[in-house]
Amino acid sequence: MPQLDTSTWFITIMSMILTLFIMFQLKISKHLYPLNPEPKSMAMLKQSNPWEKKWTKIYSPLSLPQQ
């Protein structure tokens, strides 16, 4: 049974890693990122919900007094 020739594996693996690195760099470089992102103010995001204005309590059937 012949031996498996592994002499070219190192250069093959290294070239694959280099190729993947270059491809990912090219892929990432095509994205357009905002230059100066501004934080959103929380005052504008505040929504008034009707249940925030009044107190509500949910009674579970087991906590009700026995009849």
N, C-alpha and C positions, 0 to 999 in steps of 0.2 A: 504494500500500500504506500503510495508516494506521500512525501511530507508536504504540508501546506506551506507555500512560499509567502512569508510575511514581511519580506524585505521592503515592499512598496507601501505597506500599510501606513507608515508614519507620514510620508509625504501626501498620501491620499487624504488622510484624516486632517492634516494641517491645512491642505488646500481647501477642503470642504468648510472648515471653520473660518478661514479667511474669506471665502466667498460668502458665507452666511453673514459675517460681520459687515462686509461691504454692502450687501443687499439690504440689511436692516438699517444701515446708516443712510442709504439712499432713500429708503422708504420713510424714515423719520424726517429727513431733511425736506421732504415735500409738504409737510404739514405747516399750516400757517398758524402761529401762536399769537395771541394778543400781546402787544408790546408792553402796555401798562394796564394790567387789570385793576379795575376800581372795585372796592368793596361795596356791596349793596347795603343801603341803609335799612335798618330794621323798622323804622317808622313807616316806610312805604309798604312793607310786607305785612304789617299788622292788619288783620281782618277782624271785624267784629262779628261774633257769632251770637245768635240769640240765647244760647245756653250759658254764655259767659256772664250775662247780666243778672241772672237770678240763680238762686241755690236750688239744685235739684237733688233728690235722694231717691235711690232705687231700693225698694224693700224686697228682700228675697222672701219667698213663701215660708221658709223655715224660721225666719226671725219674727214673723208676725205673732201676736199673742194668740193663745189657744182660745177657741170659741166653745 
